[in-house]
Amino acid sequence: MMRKESIIGIGIVAMVVLIVVPVPLWLLDLLLMIVFGMGMIILLNALYAREALEMSMFPSMLLIVTLFRAAVSLSTTRSILLRGEAGQVIDVFGEVVAGGNMIVGGILFIIIVLVNFLVITKGSERVAEVTARFTLDAMPGKQMAIDADLNTGIISEEEAKERRQKIQDESNFYGAMDGAVKFVKGDAIFSILLIFVNLVGGITLGTTGMATGESMPIAEAAQLFALLTIGDGLVSQIPAILIALATGFIVTKATVSEEISGALATQLFRQPLVLMIGGGALVVLGIFANLPRIFFIPTGIAMMIIGFRMTRQKTMEAIETEITTDDMEVEEMRRPDDMVQLIEVDMIRLSFGYGLIPLVAADQGGDLLERVVMIRRNIVLELGAIIPQIRLQDNIKLSPNQYAIFIKGVEVAGGEIMFDHYMAMNSGYVEEEIDGIETIEPFAGLPAMWISESQRERAEALGYTVVDPPAIIATHLTEVIRQHLHELLSRQDVQKLINHVKESHSVLVDELVPKYLSIGEVQKVLAKLLKEGISIKDQVTILETLADYAPITRDTDMLTEYVRQALRRAISKKFFGQGVNTVITLDPALEQTLTGNIQKTEIGSFVNIDQQLSQRVFDSLKKEVAKLTQLGVLPIILTSPFVRMYFKQLVEEIAPDLVVLSYGEIDQSAEVQSVGMVSVS
């Protein structure tokens, strides 16, 4: 590796030395041969590269080659002006290519320069500039598309990482090419100026005798130095054209899955009708336009025959493909399939009718995929749980505007959307009503109205909460995931979380798992926290608490309560605000009754009280909760630490979303005030 780096460094230094130090003619011929060889190699590599990134070093390569060509051109200029000769290569180009005629040579040189500078270099510069701008502008959209594919399960994490890296490499490459093309443009301008310098300087030095030692007539000097200058110009411009062509190929390169020869043949001759029409046109021109019939007519007939044969071949291929497909389908039905694939269940799936496809399709302006990506991200940031991939799938069994949310293959929620409409919901402060189609908000079940886009601004001005269809689906999906997140947390997910903690807290993990608790027991604790909306992001605190209390008890209910108390600051931050917070407490007599009726079994502990007592507790709870609900305050029940989980179990069926906290979960900074009490008296 060091040798390769040394060779590159020595080569660049040698180029700089070449600008300053005169070289013999034989070495000049060798250097010109190397210039031609490098131009050919770069052009062919650019031509046969399947995609631009295969030559990611092309901008640096272009700079090195430009420096080398400039150094050689300066050496030839020095030799022409000082000695009136520049080696065999330049003599051949001046005598043979230009025919020894300076006028013919000058015309050839001007044509090559115009083609190089105005056609190839100018076009490559514009394409590179536009490509760089479009590549940079497209980066966010491409990254979102990768996130969407990853989210829907089309690609894996590794594939997503590779595609993101490729996008970054493309951005860097085309940005560098935008500047590197300026090397080619500058090199073309430099070659033109150098020719004029050689011609004017050579004639001046020749007539004064400073070049050859003897003064020459102006006509003889013009003939000699013009041919040398034209030969030098042709020698420099032909490699320049090769480099410019390579640059053009690179910046216009499109990714194909086959070699360029195959791709060109496929794209040029894929339409038999084109060949037949073109061949017929050549035959007509050869017969009626008095053009060389020996060329036009045979060529036209050959094109028509090829087109006809291609048509027959495509027809046969279509029939063979149809037969093969039918055979494969029959074989697929006959062979014993891998039944495991048939029982795979998506953890989360959003199905929708065909009328909602525009909300998902990015090419139709849909952004639902992007919203789904953000849903996963936001829930992870908030609750710290790993969210499974959310699969989006159209379903012909649903009505066109209907959607359904599945958890573990079972439909748990759904709704119906009016496409191109907005849902307006009364925020409670609206005095004036608007016209619309009455509906029900799918998640909360609140009354709402479907309104057209023209009514949107007016509805917002009146105080309505207005949301678009993608936001409705995204909100519904978010809340459903929150409700079932504890079910979605698997042992494999818990293992990933523990492995992440182990990277920085290996002693903690080694002490806890599997010495005191199994992965399944840790999973149960985390699931119980998620079920009540408690974030598990602070994995270190959770595992530290489990490590403290697991030697005492392996009851996951009790361990969960210990963890909740350790997370008191986060819990208080979630449910309590600044100032005094109103809560509802439990009557001490009720707490004593609940404590006295706890029964412990092999599968856990629960409160066993008669139905009449339970009903009295429910009635009292509803009464107290209604007071706070009317005031617009979130009802929070405050109990003693030992009773909290049993009371939550008792009221979970009638009030699953009720927040039940214990005194041990309240941070010292939180101020609470009891405004009611649940009792059975």
N, C-alpha and C positions, 0 to 999 in steps of 0.2 A: 504493500500500500504506500509506504514511504517512497519507494522507487518511482511509482507512478506519479505521485505528487511532485517529486523532484524533477521528473522529465517535463511535466507541464510548466513548472516554474522556469526551468532552464530554457525551454522553447520560447516562452514569452520574452525573457530577457534577451535571447538571441535575435528576436525580431526587432527589438529596440536598437540593438547593436548594429543590425543590418542597415538601419536608416543612416547611421553615422559613418560606418566603415566601408570603403570601396571593396568590391568583390570581383574576382576574375570572371571572364566570360563563360567558361565552362560551368562554374558554380551558378551563374545567372541562368543558364539554360536549365540546370537541374532544379533550381527554385521555381522557374516558370512551369516546368513539368509537374512539380508538386502542387502548384496552384491549380492547374487543370485537374489533376487527380482528386484533390480535395473537393473541388466544385462538383465533379461527377459523383463522388461518393455521397456528398450531402444531398444532391438532387435525387439520386436513386433511393436513398433512405427516406427522404420526405415523400417520394412518390409511392413507395410500397408500405409505408407505415399505415396501420389500420386506423389509428386515431392519433391526434396531435400529441397526447401525453406520452406516446412512445418515444418522442424526441423532446422530452421536457427540458433538456439542456440546450435546445436550439438557440435561444437568445444569447447565452454565453458563447456558444460555438460560433455564432454569427459575428460577435465582437472580435473573437480571436482570429477568424478568417479575414475579416476586414482589416485588422491590424497587419496581418501577414501580407495581404495583397498590397496594402499601402506601402509597406517596407520594400517589397519587391519592385513596385512601380517607381519608387524614389531611386532605387539602385539602377534600374534601367534608364531613368532620366539622367542620372549622373554619368552613366557610361556613354549615352548618346551625346550629351553636351561636351564631355571632356575628350572623348576619343573618336567620336563620329561613327561608332559601331556599338552593337548591343547584343551580340551573340547570334547563333544560328537560328534559334526559334523565331526571333523577331525578323531576321532577314527573310526566312521562309514565308512568313505571313505578309511581309511587304512585297516580295517578288512573286510568290505563287498565288496566294489568296487574292491579292489586289492586282495581279497580272503585271506587276512592275509599272503600273500606271497610277500616278498619284491622284488623278481626278477620279478614276474608278474606285481606288482605295478610299478616297475621301467620302465619296457617295455611300459606299458600303458602311464606312464608319458612322456617318451621320444617321443612316437607317437603323443600324444596330443600337446607337445611342437613343434614338427616339423610341424605338420599341422597348428598350430597357427602362428608360426614365419615365416616359409618358404612359405607356401601356401597363407593363408588368409592375414596376415599382410603385407608381401612383395608385394603381388598383389595389395592390397588396397593402399599401399604407391605409387606404380607406377601409378595406375589409377588416384589417387588424384593429383599427380604431372602433368601428361599429361592433365587432365581435367582443372586444374587451368591455365596452359599455353594456351591451346586452347580457354578457356573462355575469357581470357584477350585479346588474339589476335583477337577474333571474335567481340569484343565490338564495334569497329568503324563501321564494316560492319552491325551489327545489328542496330546501331543507325541510319545509313544511310537508312536502310530498313524501319525503323519507319518513318523517315522524308519523304521517298517516298510514303508510305501508307497514311500518313497525307496529303501530297500534292495532291495525286490523289483522296482523299475523301473516302478512304476505312475505315479509322478510324477517330475518333473525337480527339479534343485536349486533353480531359480527358483521353481517351484510350491511346493516345501517351504518356502522362505523366506517366500513370501507367506502360506501357511497358518499358519506360526508367528507371523507378525506379526498376522494376524487373530485368533488365539487370545489374544495379548497385549492387543490392542485390546479384545476382548470382555471380558476380565478387568478391565481398567481401567474400561471403560464401566459394567459392571454393579456394580462396586464403588462407582463414583461415584453411580450411580442409587440404590443402597441408602441413601446419605446424602441425595441430592437429594429423595427422596420425603418426607423430613422437612420440606422447605420447604413442600410442598403441605399436609401435616398441620398445620403451624404456621400457615399462612395461613388455613386453615379455622377454627382456634381463634381467631385474631386477628379474623376477621370477626364471629364470634359475640360476642366481648367488645366490639367496636366498636359493635355494634347496641345493646347494653345501655347503653353510655356515651352514645350519641347520644340514646336515649330518655329516660333518667333526667336527663342533663344538659340536654337541650332543654326538658323540662317544667319543671325547676327554673328555668332562665334565662327561660323564657316567662312563668311566673307572677310572677317578680320584676321583669320588665320589662328585664332586662339583655340580652336577645337582640334584641327589636324596638324597644325604647325605651319601650314602654307595657306595663304589667302586663296579663296576660290571665287570664280565668277558667281554672281548672284543666282543665275539660272541653274548652274551646277550644284550650288549649295542648297537651293530650294529643292532640286530633284533628290539629292541625297538625304537631306534631313526630313523632307516630306515623306519619303518612303519609310525611313526609320520610324518617324513619328506615327505614321499610319499603321505600320506593323506593330509598334508598341501599343497603340490604341486598340487594335483588333485583339491582340493578345490579352489585354486587360479587360476588354469589354465582354469577351466570350465567357470567361469565368464569372464575370459580374452577372451576366444573364443567367448562368446556371444557378448562382446563389439567389438571385431574385426570383427565379422560377421555384426553387426550393421553398423560399419564404411564402410565395403565393400558394403553393400546395399545402403548406402547414396551416396557414390561417384560414384556408377554405376547406380544410379536411373535415369530413363528416365521418362519424363512427359507422363502420360496416362490419359485418361478421364474416367477410371473405376478402381475398386479395383484390387489389384494385382492378386487375385485368378481368377477373370474373365479375366483379361488380359493374364495371363499365359495359361488358358484353351483355349482362343481364338487363341493365337499364336501357341500353340503346336498342336492343333487339328483342325486347319482351312483347312488343305488339306486332304480330304478323301483318296486320292490316297496313301499318305504316310502311313496311318493306314493299308490299304489293303496290301501294299507291306511288311510293317513290320510284320503284322500278318501272311502273307504267309511264310516269312522267319522263324518265330518261329515254325510254323507247320512243315516245312521241317527239321529244326534242331531237333525237337522232334522225328521225324520218323526215320531219317537216321543217326543222330549223337549219338544215344543211350543216349540222355540226358533225365532227368526226364520228361516222357511224360505226367504225371498227371498235371504238371504245364505248360509246353510249348504248348502242343496242344490245351487245352481249352483256354488259354490266346490268342494264335494266332487266333483261330476261332472267339473269342469275338471281337478282333480288326478288323478283316475282316468284321464282321457283322455291327459293328459300322460305319466303313468307307462306306459300301454300303448304310446304312440308311442315313448317312450324305449327300451322293451324291444325293439320291432321294429328301431329304429335300431341298437342295440347288436348285435343278431343280424346285421344286414347288414354292420356294420363288421367284425365278427369274420370273416365270410365273405370280405369284400374284403381284409382283412389276410392271411388264409391264402393267397388267390390271389396277392396281391402278393408274399408271401414266397416262394411256389413259383416265381413268375416271376423273382424276383431270384436265387434259387438256380440256376435254369436259365441265366440270363444270366451269372451268375458263372462257371458251368462253361464257357460258350461263349467268353467274352471272353478275350483274351490277358492273363494276369495279370502283375503285376510279379514276375518270378522272383527278384529280388534278396531279397525278403522271405523266400523259401523257404530260402535258404541262410544266413540269419543264425544264428549259434551263440552260445549263452549261455556266457560265460567260466566261470561257476560256477553250477551248478544242483543243488538238493537236491530230489529227487523222492521221494514217499512214497505208500503205499497208503491207501485210504480209511479204514482203521481208525485211522490216525494223524492224521486231520484235526483231532480235538479238541485235539491238542498244538499246532496252529497257530492255530486259530480263537480269537480273543480273547473272543468272546461265549460260548465254552464253557470259559473259564478257561485256555486255552492261552497259553503265554508263549514259544514257540519263536521267533516273530518278533522279540521283544525280545532274546532271546539272540543271534540272528543279527546284529542291529545292534551288540551289544556285542562280538561276535567281530571284526567289521570294525574297530571302534574300538580294541580291545586290540592287534590285530596291527599296525595303523598306529602306535600309540604305541610298540610294542616294536621293530618292524623298520623303520619309516619308509617302507614301500612303499605305493603306492596300491592298495587292494583293489577289484576290480571289483564291481559289484552282484551280490548272491547271489539268484538267482531261486528261489522256492519254488513247487513245482508238484505237484499230486496226479496220480497216474499209475495208470490202471486196469490196466495191464499188470503192475504189481507186486502181490504178495500183500498182503492187508489190513494186516499189521503190518510190512511190509518198507519199507526206505528205500534210496535209492541216491544217490551223490554223483558228479556229472559235472564234468569239467574239459574245457573246449572241446568240449563235445558228446559226450565219450567217458566211459563209466562207469569210474571208477577205484577206487571203494570202495563199500561198502554193509553192511547188517546187517539184523537182524530184532529187533523190540521186542515185549515182552509188555506190552500196555497195562494200566494200573492195577496194575502190579507194579514192584518195585524190584530193581536188580541189586546183589548183595552179592559182594564180592571179598575173598578172604583176603589180609590185609595181611602175612602171614608170621609173625604173633605170635598167631594164633588157636589155641586148644587144643581148644575144644568146637565141634563142627559143628552146623549147623542144617539143618532140612528145607527143601527147595526143588527147583526144576527146574534141572538142570544145563545150562549154556550156556557160550559162549565170548565174552569181551569183544571187540567187533567191531574195535577198532583194534589193541590190543597182542596180541590172541590169547591172553589169559590165561584160565584156567578161572574160572568164576563161577557164581552161583546166582540164579535168579529167585525172589524171595520176595514174599509179600503185605504189604500195608501194616501189618497187625497184628503182623508179625514184625520190623518195621523197628527199633524201639527195642531189642529184645533183640539183634539182630544188631550194632547199633552198640555196645552195651554189651560184647559179646563181642570186639570189636576188628575187625569186618568194615568194609570201606569200602563204604558204601551210597550209590548214586546213583539218581536218578529218570530216566525215559526221556528227557525233554528234555535233561538234562545229558549223557546218553550220546551222543545225536545231535550236540549242540553240541560236545562234546569231540572226537568223531570228525571232524566237519567242520573244526574248528580245526586239527587235526594234518594233515589232508589239504591244507588251504590252505597250511600252512607248507611241506609237502613240495614243492608245485608252484608256490610263489610266484615262483620264478625264471622259470617258463614264462609266468606271467600278466603279468609286467612288460613292457609294450609300449613302443614308441618314443614313442607319444602320451603315455603316463604319464611317461616320462623328460622329455619336453618340458615338461610341467606342473611337474615338480620343478625343472627348470632355470629356468623362468620365475619360480618362487617365489624361488629364490636370487637371481635377477637383480634383484629389487626392492631388495635391500640390498647386493648385491655385483656390480654391473653390470660393473665392470672385470674381475673374475675370469672371468665368463662370456664376455665379449667376447674375452678373450685366448685362451680354450680352444676354444670352439665358434663357428664351424666351422673356425677357423684350423688347429688341430692335430688335433682329433678330431671325428668326425661324431656325430650323435645315436645312431646304431646302435652305434658303438664304445663310447660311454659306457654304453649299455644293456647291452652284453655284460659290462662290468666290474661293473656293479651286480647283474646277474643271477648272476654267479659268486659274489659276496659273499652274496647271499640264498640261494643253493643250499647253502652251508655254515652258514647260520643267523647270518650277521654282519649286524648292523643297518646300514642306510644312512641313518639319521636325520641323522647329521652330514654333511650334503651339502657344507658349506663345506670341511671338511677333505678330503673325497674329491676335490672338484673342484680344490682347491689342489694336492693331490698329483699329480693327473693333469696339471695345468698345468706342474708342475715336471719331470715325466718324459716327457710326450708329445713334446717336441722331440727326445728321445734315441731313443725307441722307440715304435712304435704296436702292438706285440705286446700284445694285451689280457690274456694270461696273465701276462706280466711286470708290466704296469701294475696288475693286481689284487694281485700280491704286494707291490708298493710301497704300495698303498693299505692293505693289511692291516697292514703295519708302521706306517703312520701312525696306524692305529686301535688300536694296541697296548693303550692304557689300557682302552678299551671291551671288547676281546677278553679281556684278563686278568680284567676284572671279571665277564664272563659265565661263564668256565670255571674260574676259580680263586677259592678262598675265603680266609679268614684262616688263618694258620698255614702249615704245610708241606703242599704239594700233591704227591701222587705222580704220576709220569708214566712213560712207557716211551720209551726213546730208540732210535735206529738205530745199529747197528754202523758205525763209520767205514769199514770195508771195504765194507759194503753200500752206503753212500752213494757211495763212490768207484766201485763197480760200476755203480750207477744213473747216475751222472754220465757215465761213459764210454760208456753205451749210449743216450744221448739222440739222437733223430733229429728234424730240423726239416724240415717240409714247408710247402707254401703255405697249408695250412689249420691249421697249428699244430705244436707240438712234443709228442713222446711218448717214453716209454721202450720200447725194443725189446730185450727179453731173452727167452731161450728158455723153453719151458714148464716144464722141470724146475726151473730156477732160480726161476721164479715160484712154483711149488708149494712149494718149500722156504721161500720168504719167507712164503707164506700160512700154512704149518704153524707156523713160528716165531711169527708174529703171533697166531694163534689161541691158542697156548700162553700167551703173555704176557698177552693180553687176559683169558683165563680166570682168571688169578691175581687181577687187580683186580676182575673181576666177582664172584668169590666173596666178596671183602671188601666188596662193596656200593659200590665206588668207580667213578666214571665213567672209562673208559679214555681216556687222552689220549696221543697219539704226538707226540714232540718231535723235530724234525729241523732240519737246517741250512736257511737261507732258500732257497738255490738248489734244494734237493732236495724241498722240501715239496710243491709242486704236482705233481711227477712221481710221488712216492710216493702221493699222494692219488688220482691217476688210476689207478695200478696196483692199489690195493686197493678201489677204489670199487665194483666189481661184487660182491665178497664181503662187504664191510662198508660200505654206503653211509652209515650214520650215524656212522661212526668219526670222532672229532675228531682232526685232524692239524694241529698248530701248528708254527711255526718259532721259533727262538731270538729272532729279531727281533720277534716279536709278543708277547713277555713283558715286562710292565711291570717297572720296577725294584723296585716294592713287593711283587711276587709272589714267594713262596718256593717253589721246586720241588725235588723229590728224585727221582732215577731209581731205580726198583725193578725194572727189567727192561730187556732189550735185545733187539731183533729182529735176528737175524743169520742167515747161511746156512752157518755152519761146522758 
